[in-house]
Amino acid sequence: MADRRLQAMCLVLVLLVSTIAAPASAQADDPKQPSVDNPHMHFWGTSQLDQCWTHFDNNDSSGSASEGYGMKTFSQGTQVEVDISCRIQSGENFKEDMYVNQNGTITVELSFRIYSDDCTDTSECKDLTITLSRGTTDVAQFVKSVETVNNYEDFTIQWDIPVNETMYRWNKSSEEPVVRIEYSAPGISGIQCIIFDCTGEFLMYYSNNEDNYSVETNFPVINATMDGPIDDDDGIIGDVSDSLPGFGLAAALGALAMAAIANTRREH
């Protein structure tokens, strides 16, 4: 009887240790993954601005343009047009679901320089449009008019997005954040181009820029708890077991401990 009591106590102790340790996400050990202590997603890309990617390690700019920006140029009078999506770097998909504070704010900071003509009633135009998506689902959008951004001066946007029910959970391997940047405006042409360079330009700064512009997305990352939404397929237990590493093991150990204690009581 004493041996079984000791076994039961040991199982309960293991259960408590695993439960206490559970909120410490395995992602916290990987600087490219989001965590409570590492909530800033950084932007990287090529010099030609034909590729853009993100991850959470500000010290790893491998493959990104050394000058700290990507730029597309457009010949005089041609449409200045960009449509690029910045996704989590290939091979660095979330290892665990990311949860954010339901009462928090996601902050997107990006910096650009654009040179194009203004829009007219007959020109094809798309204002600077930035869309935040969770996987393939758009969750928020920011728009700034062509006329306020096309004067060849650096500018930075700070876009604050209140978290709602569509942003609380970002599932690993399928719902990582995507930031899409779109812009379209006519190029400059006319007699002034005899004297001035009318080459169109769209420049986007990356997180390693030399001008110290803040280029990142800050997620109010939290350790997942039972306060999260109920998963329709797995129920609240399924949701919590996904969000708390080791929860399934803890539950199993708890069942064993209770069985051992119950058995001891029956013999007594």
Helices and strands as residue ranges (DSSP letters): H 2-21, G 26-29, E 40-45, E 52-55, E 69-74, E 80-88, E 98-100, E 105-115, E 126-134, E 137-144, G 146-148, E 155-162, E 169-170, E 177-185, G 191-194, E 200-205, E 216-218, E 221-222, H 235-243, H 247-267
